[in-house]
């Protein structure tokens, strides 16, 4: 069920306030990324999408999980 955020205590409030006034509050970062280890792990998992694995690890890193732990679990 949807619920409202308490903006006063929300841990991302500062970022929200920064981008709030922008007409298009989106940004993009382009960088080179070495995914050699990820590709090695995915070779043994033919049904797992590279894109899905990347996005999963990116999400895990944003939610303060430890991506290296997740990768080690993928190798077991």
C-alpha positions as a printed Julia matrix, in Angstrom:
76×3 Matrix{Float64}:
  0.0     0.0     0.0
  1.38    3.47   -0.86
  2.52    5.68    1.96
  3.88    9.2     2.31
  7.5     9.98    3.09
  8.38   11.99    6.15
 10.65   14.49    4.38
 11.98   15.84    7.67
 13.58   12.53    8.62
 14.16   10.99    5.16
 17.84   10.09    4.73
 17.82   11.29    1.08
 16.17   14.62    1.81
 19.26   16.69    0.95
 19.47   15.15   -2.53
 15.73   15.54   -3.02
 15.91   19.22   -2.11
 18.88   19.75   -4.44
 17.12   18.3    -7.52
 13.59   19.42   -6.6
 13.76   22.76   -8.41
 15.17   21.39  -11.68
 12.87   21.31  -14.71
 14.24   17.85  -15.59
 15.72   16.43  -12.36
 17.63   13.57  -13.97
 21.31   12.97  -14.46
 23.51   10.46  -16.21
 27.05    9.3   -15.64
 29.13    7.58  -18.32
 32.2     5.67  -17.27
 34.31    2.67  -18.12
 33.56   -0.28  -15.89
 35.57   -3.49  -15.65
 33.04   -6.33  -15.5
 35.53   -9.12  -16.18
 34.79  -10.9   -12.9
 31.04  -10.56  -13.4
 31.34  -12.08  -16.88
 33.35  -15.01  -15.47
 30.62  -15.68  -12.92
 27.83  -15.38  -15.5
 29.46  -17.88  -17.88
 28.42  -20.61  -15.44
 24.86  -19.26  -15.36
 23.59  -19.23  -18.95
 20.07  -18.16  -17.94
 21.18  -15.0   -16.12
 21.11  -11.76  -18.09
 24.25   -9.58  -17.96
 22.09   -6.5   -17.81
 19.93   -7.86  -15.0
 23.01   -8.92  -12.99
 24.57   -5.46  -13.44
 21.41   -3.66  -12.35
 20.97   -5.99   -9.39
 24.52   -5.28   -8.17
 24.1    -1.55   -8.79
 20.9    -1.56   -6.76
 22.55   -3.56   -3.97
 25.37   -1.04   -3.78
 22.89    1.84   -3.56
 21.01    0.19   -0.71
 24.2    -0.11    1.33
 24.53   -3.85    0.77
 28.01   -5.12    0.12
 28.22   -6.04   -3.59
 31.31   -8.2    -3.04
 29.28  -10.4    -0.69
 26.56  -10.73   -3.32
 29.13  -11.63   -6.0
 30.68  -14.24   -3.71
 27.22  -15.75   -3.16
 26.76  -15.89   -6.94
 29.9   -17.99   -7.26
 28.69  -20.68   -4.85
